[in-house]
Amino acid sequence: MWHIPDTTENRVRFKLEPLANSLPSAEGIVQIEKFKQWLRSKRYSESTIDT
């Protein structure tokens, strides 16, 4: 396995999608927040929720 910096140049070189397109959609962000609230309701620690 190889690790390289996540830069625009490397994304072009290895034909990966641009970083801007890999962010969660608005609906995805809402779902993540719902899941975080569910974790809080189950009394998970904040460090676990952040992870």
TIVEXSE-157224 format. One record per residue: residue number from 1; x, y, z of N, C-alpha, C, CB in turn. Coordinates in nm, 4 decimals, m for minus. Each point is the difference from the previous one (the first is absolute). Glycine has a CB too. Layout:
N
{NUM {X Y Z} {X Y Z} {X Y Z} {X Y Z}}
...
//
This chain:
51
{1 {0.0842 m0.1159 0.0000} {m0.0842 0.1159 0.0000} {0.0894 0.1230 0.0000} {m0.1855 m0.1237 0.1207}}
{2 {0.1450 0.2234 m0.1966} {0.0723 0.1256 m0.0080} {m0.0865 0.1117 0.0567} {0.1276 m0.0809 m0.2024}}
{3 {m0.0630 0.1758 0.2636} {m0.0685 0.1186 0.0512} {0.0627 0.1220 m0.0658} {m0.0536 m0.1131 0.2225}}
{4 {m0.0298 0.1989 m0.2764} {0.0475 0.1246 m0.0606} {m0.0850 0.1149 0.0534} {0.0787 m0.1216 m0.2103}}
{5 {m0.0259 0.2447 0.2061} {m0.0791 0.1149 0.0468} {m0.1253 0.0194 m0.0866} {0.2114 0.1094 0.0851}}
{6 {m0.3188 m0.0686 m0.0207} {m0.1254 0.0253 m0.0710} {0.0030 0.1421 m0.0544} {m0.1268 m0.1636 0.1478}}
{7 {0.1862 0.1791 m0.2664} {0.0096 0.1310 m0.0634} {m0.0743 m0.0034 m0.1328} {0.2226 0.0447 0.1120}}
{8 {m0.2539 0.0728 m0.1625} {m0.0677 0.0097 m0.1301} {0.0850 m0.0638 m0.1091} {m0.1150 0.2114 0.0738}}
{9 {0.2448 m0.1860 m0.0697} {0.0905 m0.0565 m0.1008} {m0.0039 m0.1530 0.0013} {0.1477 0.2021 0.0227}}
{10 {m0.1442 m0.2617 0.0955} {m0.0042 m0.1464 0.0088} {m0.1360 m0.0549 m0.0421} {0.1683 0.0094 0.1846}}
{11 {m0.2744 0.0633 m0.1570} {m0.1325 m0.0451 m0.0421} {m0.0107 m0.0017 m0.1523} {m0.0982 0.0919 0.2121}}
{12 {0.1578 0.0077 m0.2775} {0.0002 0.0030 m0.1469} {0.0881 m0.1126 m0.0526} {m0.0384 0.2505 m0.0007}}
{13 {0.1557 m0.2649 0.0568} {0.0961 m0.1002 m0.0456} {m0.0578 m0.1418 0.0074} {0.1857 0.1504 0.0758}}
{14 {m0.2577 m0.1814 0.0314} {m0.0528 m0.1349 0.0187} {m0.1481 m0.0120 m0.0356} {0.1689 m0.0311 0.1782}}
{15 {m0.2202 0.1344 m0.2464} {m0.1369 0.0014 m0.0524} {m0.1045 m0.0275 0.1088} {0.0908 m0.0756 m0.2201}}
{16 {m0.0761 0.1458 0.3319} {m0.0968 m0.0070 0.1088} {m0.0930 0.1191 m0.0107} {0.1633 m0.1225 0.1494}}
{17 {m0.2835 0.1092 m0.0964} {m0.0932 0.1120 m0.0071} {0.0491 0.1151 0.0857} {m0.1892 m0.1583 m0.0416}}
{18 {0.1541 0.2804 0.0030} {0.0434 0.1178 0.0783} {m0.0503 m0.0073 0.1435} {0.0003 0.1374 m0.2092}}
{19 {0.0747 m0.0785 0.2977} {m0.0336 m0.0033 0.1424} {m0.1361 0.0621 0.0275} {0.2426 0.0098 0.0532}}
{20 {m0.2800 0.0950 m0.1233} {m0.1274 0.0676 0.0228} {m0.1187 m0.0943 m0.0203} {0.1059 0.2145 m0.0725}}
{21 {m0.0945 m0.3091 m0.0184} {m0.1092 m0.0931 m0.0269} {m0.0071 m0.1142 0.1003} {0.0214 0.0580 m0.2387}}
{22 {0.0784 m0.0726 0.3221} {0.0006 m0.1109 0.0938} {m0.0572 0.0383 0.1369} {0.1979 m0.0902 m0.1209}}
{23 {m0.2401 0.2146 0.1367} {m0.0610 0.0426 0.1264} {m0.1436 m0.0498 0.0071} {0.1482 0.2043 0.0075}}
{24 {m0.2000 m0.2280 0.1128} {m0.1377 m0.0472 0.0111} {m0.1002 0.1041 m0.0504} {0.0690 m0.1403 0.1952}}
{25 {m0.1782 0.0915 m0.2487} {m0.1068 0.0887 m0.0462} {m0.0709 0.0593 0.1213} {m0.0303 m0.1357 m0.2129}}
{26 {m0.0593 0.2288 0.1871} {m0.0769 0.0615 0.1089} {m0.0805 m0.1064 0.0736} {m0.0137 0.2170 m0.1280}}
{27 {m0.0453 m0.3100 0.0525} {m0.0769 m0.1082 0.0629} {0.0915 m0.0892 0.0840} {m0.1645 0.0049 m0.1912}}
{28 {0.2849 m0.0291 0.1421} {0.0961 m0.0813 0.0741} {0.0376 0.0635 0.1320} {0.0865 m0.0865 m0.2147}}
{29 {m0.0683 0.2168 0.2130} {0.0347 0.0724 0.1228} {m0.1136 m0.0103 0.1005} {0.1448 0.1586 m0.1310}}
{30 {m0.2692 m0.1467 0.0838} {m0.1165 m0.0129 0.0887} {m0.0034 m0.1400 0.0618} {m0.1284 0.1682 m0.1396}}
{31 {0.1558 m0.2706 0.0600} {m0.0010 m0.1377 0.0505} {0.1109 m0.0218 0.1032} {m0.0950 m0.0778 m0.2194}}
{32 {0.2105 0.1378 0.1962} {0.1097 m0.0112 0.0966} {m0.0399 0.0648 0.1318} {0.1690 0.0005 m0.1869}}
{33 {m0.2327 0.1159 0.1813} {m0.0441 0.0678 0.1227} {m0.1044 m0.0837 0.0742} {0.0468 0.2230 m0.1073}}
{34 {m0.1376 m0.2863 0.0342} {m0.0998 m0.0872 0.0638} {0.0682 m0.1162 0.0709} {m0.1689 0.0628 m0.1752}}
{35 {0.2695 m0.1203 0.1093} {0.0717 m0.1123 0.0601} {0.0752 0.0452 0.1251} {0.0225 m0.1074 m0.2265}}
{36 {0.0373 0.2279 0.2216} {0.0689 0.0514 0.1170} {m0.0977 0.0207 0.1159} {0.1689 0.1105 m0.1498}}
{37 {m0.2896 m0.0622 0.1204} {m0.1006 0.0168 0.1047} {m0.0412 m0.1351 0.0579} {m0.0820 0.2090 m0.1130}}
{38 {0.0712 m0.3110 0.0272} {m0.0346 m0.1338 0.0473} {0.1092 m0.0521 0.0938} {m0.1292 m0.0448 m0.2132}}
{39 {0.2575 0.0669 0.1742} {0.1100 m0.0423 0.0869} {m0.0059 0.0704 0.1351} {0.1405 m0.0431 m0.2024}}
{40 {m0.1729 0.1728 0.2006} {m0.0125 0.0736 0.1266} {m0.1141 m0.0556 0.0845} {0.0913 0.2056 m0.1114}}
{41 {m0.2018 m0.2439 0.0463} {m0.1140 m0.0544 0.0743} {0.0350 m0.1345 0.0652} {m0.1564 0.1177 m0.1587}}
{42 {0.2533 m0.1873 0.1010} {0.0465 m0.1271 0.0574} {0.1137 0.0216 0.0985} {m0.0686 m0.1169 m0.2092}}
{43 {0.1005 0.2460 0.2348} {0.0982 0.0418 0.0976} {0.1442 m0.0413 m0.0341} {m0.1815 m0.0143 0.1668}}
{44 {0.2123 0.0167 m0.2980} {0.1380 m0.0209 m0.0420} {0.0808 0.1249 0.0340} {m0.0725 m0.1572 m0.1866}}
{45 {0.2009 0.1407 0.2110} {0.0830 0.1148 0.0337} {0.0214 0.0887 m0.1230} {0.1137 m0.1351 0.1800}}
{46 {m0.0836 0.2625 m0.1541} {0.0220 0.0942 m0.1095} {0.1203 m0.0405 m0.0844} {m0.1007 0.1818 0.1391}}
{47 {0.2020 m0.2406 m0.0769} {0.1161 m0.0411 m0.0790} {m0.0374 m0.1138 m0.0962} {0.1531 0.0697 0.1893}}
{48 {m0.2413 m0.1579 m0.1469} {m0.0469 m0.1055 m0.0875} {m0.0833 0.0585 m0.1137} {0.0021 m0.1615 0.1926}}
{49 {m0.0876 0.2565 m0.1611} {m0.0836 0.0633 m0.1018} {0.0871 0.0737 m0.1008} {m0.1881 0.0232 0.1655}}
{50 {0.2910 0.0476 m0.1184} {0.0887 0.0722 m0.0915} {0.0730 m0.0969 m0.0935} {0.0289 0.1811 0.1729}}
{51 {0.0078 m0.2952 m0.1199} {0.0697 m0.0990 m0.0823} {m0.0929 m0.0542 m0.1048} {0.1484 m0.0599 0.1903}}
//
